[in-house]
Amino acid sequence: MDFDQLLRDAVTFGAVLNPLDTIPLFLALGRGRSDEALAALAGRATFVAGLVLLFFAIGAQALLDAMDVGLGAFKVAGGLVLFLFGLRMIFDESDPGDESRPRVETGRDLAIFPLAIPSIASPGAMTAALVLTDDSRVSMTMQAWLVVVMIGWLVVTWLVLRHAARIRALLGESGIDVIGRVFGLFLCALSVQLVLRGLRLALA
């Protein structure tokens, strides 16, 4: 097993998932709730996001095969999505306060929308889950380890949400913002490499 590749993929998925990016929305949605209610909200959101990401890691490639979409084309498309996602992380100037009033329908389970999807299981995270477990790129053993890595990052996300108030108080809005932008730059570089690999595969 290629441990260097596993480490790179683990860092890539962590950069895309970026648990710190979910803190402002989680705190806004959880305003006025008890500690028990916040714990339940964090647990449900992480669980639902995990199911979505596991589907993209395990079953989405079969769907692509049924649609006759080549891996090279999807890698290019996925790389472009991740690049745009990374750019948003770098240049997003939105005010975190805008998330204090999320536009959701009354009675909707906030753990599913907007917390699990699209905040935790973002389009970038879904794309990364599929691309990193590409059958033509990695063995079944490596795919199994990547699923373990994904679950590990989801556990980290759950822990971050459980201690969101303390983390924001410790890092401050500026600290969280800097970390997010660094992850975005890293993600842009990886997405360019992914597009180049996809082009080589599609044109081969």
Secondary structure by P-SEA (a helix, b strand, c coil): ccaaaaaaaaaaaaaaaccccaaaaaaaaaccccaaaaaaaaaaaaaaaaaaaaaaaccaaaaaaaacccaaaaaaaaaaaaaaaaaaaaccccccccccccccccccccccccccccccccaaaaaaaaaaaccccccaaaaaaaaaaaaaaaaaaaaaaaaaaaaaaaccaaaaaaaaaaaaaaaaaaaaaaaaaaaaaaac
